[in-house]
């Protein structure tokens, strides 16, 4: 039996086990850098598979080694993130989160499950490939500074020739796999600011310095800054999603607090935009009599898929799922700390379809009703294993 047929057959036989694993992880979510139970569970699963080269890394992460024949020949890394989000789950399912206010709403339970499945498949086939496969079970993707940066600092990419990452995509039907070569996902920066004025009675604004009115002008100015200064061919997003004023119908507050994000795909423009955002906000606010405390927390870099690795991975995926199930992706302005890996090692970050309209599984990530068609689990596990083997065998 060929390698591809063997992996496909064994992955299919793991389907129920993977569903059980995924539901356990989904039911017991943990926030970023608090994945203590999750990482213990993953380690237990690996040991049951007979995999023993396991090293703790980045406090709540694991670095796992599976060696084939001639292990020094080449090393390929596979990555899965394990953290959940601070969201109250709305799904009425048997595996609903038991931790109120914490939910696997971004599919990291799926990623971890698929990598565990790939681990078993690779361990069972290790006498049939040359090289080493490093499995990275990573904490803290959802929170700065990003678990990937910590994994890298502790040597996760040492001796790694290339790295692959898989992420759920609820926009793609189950069975479909998405790829994009080159620039794919945006950098992300967090914006925190407080506009200070002088509060008072809403009927006497002339005696106040209204921070809400100042905020309105500032937001308009900042949006024009992006639209009038960014090169049109460079995607940029500036969004403010949190505003707290704490006034009343007849009360002008002393200050307004805001949080937002800035995203782009060009580092030179990113640096320039930071300067423009700060100076523009300061000039507008001070020009209207207020003051502003503005902090920009620099987050993840942009994610770039190495063209050669992506071409090889896409070709291998085509062989595994068929050309009709391969989808070309557009640039996505969401961010991912996998970008740190892509800045250091040749990388490919691809998408696993999880949507099933007939089953009502259509909600997007980061929503209280997010769920997946669990048929994606065996496919995702088998595909990761096969892509790793093919990448090891490539001549690069």
N, C-alpha and C positions, 0 to 999 in steps of 0.2 A: 504494500500500500504506500502511496506517495505521502510525503510530509503534509501537504495541504489537506489531503483526504483524511489522514489520521487525526490531525488537529481538529478538523471540522466534526468528525465523528465523535471524538472524545469530548469536545466542547458541548455538543448537543446532549451528551449523556450527563453532563454536569448541570444541566438547566435547573433542575429542582433544588440542588444544593446551593446554587448561586442565588436563587430566589429566597431561600431560607436565610442565607448570609445577608443579602441586601435588606431584607425586612428586619432582621435583628439590628443592623446598623442604623436603619431609618428610624426604628422605634427608640433608639438610645442615642440621640444626637448630642454633640458637645460643641461648644463654641470654640473659636480660634484660640489655639495654644492651651486649651483645656481638654485635649482629646485623650485623657488618661485611660478611660475604660475602652475607648475605641482601639487604641494602640495595643492594649493588653489582649483584646479579642483578636486582633489581626495576628499578633505573635502566636497566640494559641492555635489559630487556624494553620499558620505556616508550619509549626512544629508537628501538627497532626499529619501534614503532607510529607513529613520527613525532611523538611528544609531547616537546616540548623545554622547556616552562616547568616546570622541576624545580629545587627549592631544598632543600639539606640543612638539617635542623632537628633539634634535640635530639640532636646528635651522630650517632646511627644511625637517624634518621628522615628522611622526605621529605615535602615539601609540593609538590603537583603541581596545576597550573592548566590547565583546559580551558575555553576561552571559546567561547560560542555567539554568536549575533547579539546586539547591544546588551548587551555583557558587564556593564555597570554596573547593569543593571536589578535584579538580585538574585543572591545567592551562596548556594549550598547546599554543605555539606561531607559527604563520605563518609569513613568511617574504617575502617581495618583494622589490627590489631596483628600483630607479626611474630615475637615471641620464643617460645622453647620452654621446656620444664620439665626439671628435673634428675631424670629418670626413665629407667630402663633399659627399652628397648622389648622386648616379648615377642612381637610379631607376626613371623611368618615370611613376609615378602613381599619382592618384588624391590626395593622402595623403602624398606626398613627403614633406620633411622638408621645412618649410618656413624660417628657420634660416640657412643661408649659412655657411657651415663649421661646422655645428653641426648636428648629426644624431643619431637616435636610432639604432645603428649597432650591439648591443649586446643583443637585445631583452628585455630590461628593460621595454619598453612600454607594452610588452606582460605580463611580470611578474606583473606589476602594475594592468593591466586589469584583469588578472586572479584572483588576490587577491581581487579586487573590486567585481568581480562576486561571489567569495567564500563568501565574506562578506554578500552579499544579500541572498545567499542560507542559510548560517548559521543563519542569523537573522530571516529568515522565518521558520527555523526549531528549534529555540532555546527552544521551549517547549517540544522538543523530545530528548534532551540530557542533561546530568548532567555535570557541570563544567564550566570553563571559557575559552574562546578562545581569545587570544591577537593577534591582527594584527599589524605587524610592517611594515610601509611604510618607507623605508630607503633611505637616500640620499648618494651620494658619494661613491659608490662601486668601481668606476674606478680610484680613486685617493687616495694616501696616505694622512692621516693615515687610511683611510677607514671609511665610515660612521658607519659600524657595531661597531667599537671600541668606537665611540662617543655615540651611542645608549646604549651600555652596561654601559658606565660610568654614564649615566643618568638614569639607573635603568630599562632598557628594559627587562632584564632577571629576574628581581625580582619575586620570587614565580613561575617561569616557570619550569614545570616538564620535558618538552622536546620541541624541536623546529624543524619545517620542512621548507625546502626551495625548490623552484622549479626553474629550469633554462632551457631555450630553448636549443635544440640540433639539429642543421641543418644536422647532419650526420644521424639522425634517421628519418625514414618516419613518417609523421603525423599519430597519433593513437598509436605509440609505446611509451613506458615509460621505462627509463633506471635506473638501481640501481647498486650500489656497496657498499658492507659492508667494514668497516675498513678504512685504508688509501685510499684516493681518489684523492685529488688535492695537488699540491705542495705549499711550502712556496715561497715567492717572495721577492727578494731584488733588489734595483735599484743601478746601478753603474755609477758614474760620475767621469771622470778623464781628466786631461790635461797633456800631455807630452810636456815639454819645452826643446827646443834645441837652435840652433843658425842658423837663416836663411841666405840665400844668393843666389848667382847666381847658377842656375842649372848646368852650365858648370864647376863649381868649387866646387864640393862637399867636397874636401879636406879642404876647408876653413870654412866649416859649421859643425854643429852637427845636422844631419838630423833627425827630429822627426818622419818622415814617416817611414824611415828605422828602427828606434828604435821601433815604434809601431808594425811593422810587426813581429819583433822578440818577442816582448812582448806578442802579441796575440797568437803566436804559443806556447810560454812557458806556458801561462795560460790555453790553451786547453789541453796541456799535463799534467798540474797540476791536472786537474779534472780527466782525463782518467787514470792517474797513481796513484792517491792518494785516490780516492773514492772507497769504497767497491762496487764491481760490482752489488751487490744485492740492492743497494740504488740508485734509479734513481737520476741523477743530470744533470742540463742543465746550460751551461754558454754561453751566446750569446751577441754579441755586434751588435746593430742595427743602430747606428748613429755614423758617423765619419765626422768631419769637419776639413779640413786642410787649405783651402784658399790659396794655392800656385798657381802656373801656370805651363805651360809647361817648362818654364825656371826659375822658382822661387821655391826655397826651403823655406817653411814657418818657422816661429819661433816656432810654436807650433801646436799640433794636439789635438782636443777635441773629446772625445768619450763618449757614453752612452751605457749601457748594462743591462743585468739582470742575476741573479743567482737564480736557483730554485732547491729545493731538498725536500725530505720527512723525514729527520732525523735531529733533532735539534742539536745533538752533532756534527755531520759532518758539519752542517751548520755553527756553530761557528768556527770549525777548518778551514773550507774552507775560511771563511772571513780572517783569519790570513794569510793563505797561499797565497791567492790572493794578499793581500797587500804587503807581504814581497817579493813574486816572482816578482811582477811588479816593485817594488822599486829596487831590485837587478839588474834586466835586464836593466832597463832604466839608472840607475846610472852607471852601468858597461859599457855602451856605451856613457857616457859623458853627459847625460841629467838629468833632474829632473822630478818628477811626483807629481802632486797633485791628490790624489785618495780619493773619498768619497764613502762609502757604506751606503746607507739608508736602514735600516732594515724594511721590509714590513710585509705582512700578514704571519701568521703561516700556517703550512700544515692543510688541512681539513681532518678530520676523521669522518666517519659515524659510529655512535654507532651501534654495531651489533644487539642488541636487538630491538632498535627503527627501524632500517632498516628492520629487519626480519618482524616486525609487519606491517610496512608501505608497504613493498613489497607484503605481503599477502593480505592486503586490496586493493592495486592497482590491484592485480590479480583478485580479485572478481569484481572490477569495470570495467576493460577493457578486462579481459580474459587472460589466460596464454600465448596465442600465441602473445600477444602484450607486453609482458614483456621481456626486454633485459638486460643481464648482461654486465656491463661496465668494461673497463680496467682503470688502473691508468691514469690520465690525468695531464700533467705537466703545464697546465694553473693554474692560482691562482684565489682565490675568497675570499673576506673579510667575507663571511659567515663562514669562518674558525674560526674567533674569537668566534662566537656563539658556534661552535662545540668544542672549547677548554673548555667551561664553562658548557654547558648544553648538555645532551644527544640529538643528532641531526641526521637528515637524510636529505641529499641534493641530490635530484634526478633530472632526465632529462625528458623534454617534447619534443617529436619528432615534428619537424616543416617542414620537407622536403617533397617536392612533385615534382618528376622529370617530371611528365607529364605536370605540369604547369610551368616548368622551374625554380622552386624555389629550388636552390641547393647551393647558395653562403654561405660561412662560416661567422661566427661572425667576427666583426671588419673589414669588407670589405664594400666598397661603394655600393655594389649591394645586401647586405643582406636583405632578406625579409622572410616572413613566409606564410605557408598555414593557413589561418585564421580559418579553421576548428579546429585548435588546441585550440582556445580560450575557447569554451564551454567545451571541454574536460578538459582543464587545470583548469578551475574554478570549475567545478563539482568535479574533482578528489581531489583538495585541500580541498574542504569542506568535502568530505566523509572521507578523510584520517584523518582530524582533529577530526571528530566525533568518528571514530574508535579508534584513539589514546586516546581520553578521556575515552572511555569505557574499554580500556585494563587494566589488573590487573598488574601494575608494581610498 
